[in-house]
């Protein structure tokens, strides 16, 4: 690998009309191939327990696809979010490259010239069905590589019962509101974590960005240059240290606490407030939590923007199974499959037909706050080929910024600038 490859290696749907090049619906058509081929699919696990692991979803899709396309088998490997980046890096370095990968980022693979363009592995009907803004977010230098898989936005979740016990009548709108509510909850409801601050390696870059946005900061400036150690970002982490961490209003060590833990605690009634995405809705319902959803509190008041996240599908050139990959992706992006996945995890679609179904069938009123927030969402710098490397560094150490904001963010800024210079 070249220097850029080594730097990137540190880092780490949806609808369709056709199943294959000539079929439509979930059972039509067989991809043309002269010999049997086994595709390797590596995908991230969106489940929070064995019973709802994404492995079962992908096995079902793979089995039905092979039934329709007997010459193409699909070997499915589902990996948890904490490990998928490092395991994919090892696969690439060892030459065990997957045909199809579904994970959180794609740009570093583009920089290393590993991927097919999206228009090479998706039929035109499937590409046309992708929501345009998400399809655009999958471009690098104007060329499509990342194929959007699912979308999400962040909002503020709160336990209505716990807030009521503490005498808090309204959802917090500002940081001061959050602190005041947390203080009252700590005093009135022992044993409950007032605010869950998950800055562990699972998604430190997400929780960090939410708080940075709340103070007018962010990851980059208007020209796309990294600004990880801007004064606004340093001040945001300083506020967290002084107002939530030091007084014990959140976890004792946020830098080692993952989102999965925070979500599970909220769904168990052990956390009063946190930032969450739509999958927390179903978890809260299953835990019988009387929850509310509101815009993200910012320093001066509720934010008009929020963090938007898209996860991605991509196809590698090395195995050389372009036609078979196209057949599989067209199948995977059929509405019945994308709708099933989005409803399973209460995520938002990135395809026109699934979006129309979810907003029109009356089954997803709980997602309306997120649908309304998404148009104003701020995304990671996904098209920057250094982002996956920078994101990986934030995951590793970004959470420790609550102990020494200027030092930690300064070190991250240096690593980001080094990644840029090493392109």
N, C-alpha and C positions, 0 to 999 in steps of 0.2 A: 504493500500500500504506500501511496505518497503521503506527504505530510498532512495534506488536507484529509486524506482517508483516515489517518490515525487519529486526527482530532475529531473527526465526525464519528469514528467508531466508539469514541468514549461515550457518545450519547445513546443515547439510543440514537343509507345506502339506498334516495336509493331506488327506486322502482325500475321496472323494465317492462317492455312489451313482449320480448322474446326470451325463450329459454336457451336457444342455440341460434346458430346462424340462420336456420330455416324454420324454427318452431315458435309457438306462442303458448302462453299459459304455463302451468307448472309441470306438465308432462310431455310436451311436444318436442319432436325433433331429436336427431342424433348428430353430434359433431362429426365432421368427416375426418377420418384418421386411418392410416394404413396398418397401424399396430396399436396394441394396448399401451396406454400411458397412465402412470400414477402421478397425480399432481400433489405437491406438498403444500398444505395450507397451515400457516401459523397465525393464530388469532389471540387477542387479549381476552381475558376473562372479566365479564361485567357482573358476574354474580357475587353475592356476598356470603354464600354458603354452598355446600355441595349440591343441594337440591335445586338450585337455580343457576348452576354453572353454565357458562356459554358452551361448554363441551357438548352438552345434550342438543342444543340448538344446531350447532354445526354438523354434528353427526347425522341428524335428521336431514339437513339440507344435502349433505354429501351422499347419503344413501338414496335419496330421491333423484338426485342428479345422475348418479351412476345407473339407476334403474332406467332412466331415459336415455343415457349415453353409455352403453355397456363397455365400450372400449376405453372409457376414462374413469379411473378410480381416483378417490381423493383421500389422502392421508391427512387427518386432522390432528393438530397439536395446539392445545389451548394453554396459555401461560398467564400467570397472574401479573398484574400491572407492575409490581415491584421488580420483577425479574425479566420481563419480556425484552427490554432494551439490551441488557447485558447478554442474554441468551442468543438474541438475533445477531448481535455483534460477533459472538463466538461462531455461530453458523457461517456467517459471511467470511470470517477469517480462515475457517477450516475448509471452505469450499462446499459446505453443505447448505447451499442457498435454497430457500423456499421458492416455489413458483409464485405463491400469493401470500402477502403479509397484510394483516389488519392490526393497526396499532395507532399510536398517537401522533406520529410525525413521519414525514417522507423526504424532506428537502435534502438531508445529508446523503441519502442514497442517490438522489439526482446528481449531486456534486461529484459523486464517484462513478457516475455513468452506469449505474446498475439497473435502472428501471426502463421498462417499456413506457412510452407515452400512453396516456389514457385512451387516446383515439386509436391506438393500435390494438387495444385489448377490450374495448367496449363497442358493441354495435351502435349504429347511429341512433336507433330508437332509445336505447338505454342512456346514451349520453344526453339526448335531448330531454330526457325525463329528469335529469338532475337539476335541482334548483340553482339558478344561474349564479347567485352570490357565492354559494359554496363551491360550485365548479370553478369559479374564478379564483377562489382561495387555494385551489389545488394547482395553480400555475406557478412555474418558475421561468422567469424571463419570457412570459407570454405563452409558454407551452404547457399543456396539461399533463401532469404526472400523478399527483395525488387524486385519488377518487374518493370523494366524501362518503363516509359510511353512516355516521349518526351525528346529530348535533345536540348541543345542550347549552343552557344559559344558567347562570348562578343567581340565586335569590336568597333572601334572609328568611330562615325558618325559626319559629319560636313555639315553645310549648305553652299554650294558652293557660292551662291549669296551673303550671308552676309560676307563671307571671302573676296570675290572679292571687295565688297564695301569698305572694310577696307584695301585693298591693299595686302592681304595675298594670295599668288599664289600657295602655296603647302600645303598639309595636314601636320599638325604638327607631328613630329616624336619623339620629346623629351619633357620633362616637360617644359624646357625653351621655346621651340617652342610654347607650349600651352599657357604659360603665356604671351609671346610676342604677339601672335595672339589675345588673350583675351584683352590685353591692347589696341591694335589697334581697335578692334571691339567696345569696350566701348567708345572710342573717336569718332569713325566715324559713329556709328549706335546707337543713343540714344534709350533707351527703350527695348533693347535686352539684355538678359542675355548671356554674352559671353561663359561661361562654366556652364553646369548644373551638380551640385554635389549632388545627392540624397542620403543622409545618414540617412533618416528617417527609421521607423520601418519596412516598407515593405520589404526592401532588403539591410539593412545596411551591412550585412555580405558580400554581393557580391561586392558592390562598394568599400568597405574597402579593400577586398582582391586584387582587381585589382590594386589599388595604392600601396599596400604592395609588390605585385609581381614586380611592376615597380622599386622598390628600392632593389630588391633581398631578400625581406622578405617573409612572409607567415604565415599561421596558425599553422603549425607544423614543426618540424625538420625531418631529415631523418629517425629517429626511430619512428616517429608518436607522439612525445610528443608536447603538446601545447607550442607555442612560441609567444603568442599574444602581449607580451610587449618586444619583441626583439628590439634592438637599431634600426635596419633597419625599423621596423614598426613605432616606435616612430618618427624617422626622416621623414618618409613619411607623417605622419599627420602634423608634424611641417612644412613641405614644403607647404602643402595645406593651413594651417593657415596663413602663411606669404605671400604666393604668389597668392592665389585665394580668400580666405575668407576676410582677413583684407583689401585688396584694393578694395573690392566690385566687383570682377570679376565673382562671382557666386551668388547663393541665399543668402539672408541675414542670414538665419538660416538653414544650410544644414541638421542639426540633426532632423529637423521636416519636411523635404521635402521628399516626397516619389517618387519612380521611376515613378509611374503613372502620377504624375504632370510633371516631367521632360520630359517624352515621349510626353505628350499632348502639352507641350510648344514647343518642337522641331517640332512637326507635324504642329503646328500653325505658324511657322516661328518666334517664340519668343525666341528661344535658338539657339546659333550658333554651339556649340560643346557639345558632351557628349559621354559616353560609353553606348552602347545599344546592344540588341539582335535582332534576325531576325524579330520579330513581328513589330519592328519599321519601317521596310521597307514599309509595306503596309500602316501604318499610315502616313508615309511621302508622299507616292504617293497620298493618299486621300487628304492630305493637300496641294498638288501641291508644295512640297518642292523639290528643286533641291539639292539632297543630295549626299554625297560621303561616302564611307566606306573604312577604312584603318586599319592597325594593331594598337593595343593599344600603345600610346606613353609611354615610360619608362623614367627614369631619364637620362639615357645615350643614348637613342635612341629607335626606335620601338622594341617592344617585339617580341620574337620568340614564346612565349607561350601566352596563354590567359586563362581566366576563362571559364571552361566548366561546364555546369549545366545539371543534369538529374533530372527530377521529377519522382515520383514513384507511383506505384499501390501496394496495399497490402491487404491481406485478414485476417480477425480476426477469431480466433477459437471459441470464446465464443458463437456466435449465432448458431454454429453447422450445417451450411448449405454447407458443403464442396462440395458435388456433384453439387449442384445448382450454387455455385460460380464458379466452374470449367466451367460449361456450359456457364455462362455469360461472363467470361473472355475470353474464346475461341472465343465467338461471338464478343466481343468488340475489340479484337486484330486482327480481319479479316482485310485484306488490305483495303477494301473499307471504313472501319471505321477509321482506323489509317491515311490513306491518306487524308480523308476528314478533320480530326482534324488538321493535320500538315499543310495542305494548308490553312485552315481557319485562322490560327494564324502565318503562315509562320515560323513554327518551324521545327527542323530537326528530322527525324525519328530514332527509335532505333530498327527497324526490317529490316531484309534483303530485303524482297519483296517490302516494301514501299520505302526504300532507292534506290533500283534499279529503281523503277518507277519514283521517283523524279529526279534522276540524268540522266535518259534516255529519259524523255518525252519532253525536251526542254522548259519546262515552268518555270524553276527555276534557270535561270542564275544569278539572284540577290542573290541567296544563295551560289554561288560558293566561295566567300571570307570566308564564315563561314565553309563550308565543308573543305576548305583547312586549316583552323585554328584548327579545332577540334582535329586532331591527336596529336597535341602538347599541348592540353589544360591541365590545372591544375584543379583538382576537389576538392571539400570540402572533409574532412575526413569522408565520408559517412558511412563506415563500423564501425566506432568507436561509441560504444553505448552511449557515452556521448555527441556526436556532436549535437543532437537536443537540449539538454539543453544548451550547450554552445552557439549555434547559436541563441537561444531565448534571451540569455543575451546580445549578440552583437546587436541584433535587438533593444533591449530596450535602450541601452546606448552607443553603439559603436560610433554612429555619433557625440557624444559630445567630442570625442577625438580631434576634430579640435580646441577645446578651451584649453584643457590641456592634451596633448598626453600621457605623462608619467603617470599621475595620473589615467586617465580613462583606459588606456590599462593595467596598473598595477592591477587595481581592477578587470578587466575582467580576467586577468591571474590567480588571486587568486580563482575566481569562477570556472574557468576551472579546476584548480588543485583540488579543493574541489569535483567537479563532478567526477573526475577520482578516487579520494580516496574513494568515496562513491559507487563505482560500486558494 
